Amino acid sequence: MNNQVETLFKPDGKNAIHDGIEHGSGGGKALMDPTDTVMLLLDHQTGLFQNVKDISIEDLRANTTALAKLAALINIPLIITASVPDGPNGPLMPEIQQVAPHAVYVPRKGEVNAWDNALFAKTVRETGKENFDHWRCLDQRLRHVSGAGRKGRGSQSLCSN
């Protein structure tokens, strides 16, 4: 993590922004604490993009790439997975690993819910992070999805439907 980011986000358990500015009672909390967050990009397979109708494929790819770049920029662990990338849904977007070479790929054997895959759940758990930032490519768009169905308790998801 670069020095500027390190000074803003300290693993103090408060998830506060340490920028030297007095924040009011409604502010001062970081939306995402990079010291305790893992980003999960699920099912960003090229074959699934053909079903997206409410955003252009170009924008969908750009948004997904931007998320991966963000993870690389602020040193957030990034886990990517796909259900049968050799099947009809196609391979994962190559741009993800191009912009975030630190991304860890976890193969799945057809499980629709990534949390049903023991290796995926173990890989996420082994990061030691308490906050999960989930993004999944579904039939309509890139969605920020809840952590419902995740295996393991005592953690929170930074997203909602």
Beta strands, then each sheet from edge to edge (+ up, - down):
strand 1: 37-42
strand 2: 78-83
strand 3: 104-108
strand 4: 131-137
strand 5: 142-144
strand 6: 156-157
sheet 1: 3+ 2+ 1+ 4+ 5-
sheet 2: 3+ 2+ 1+ 4+ 6+
end
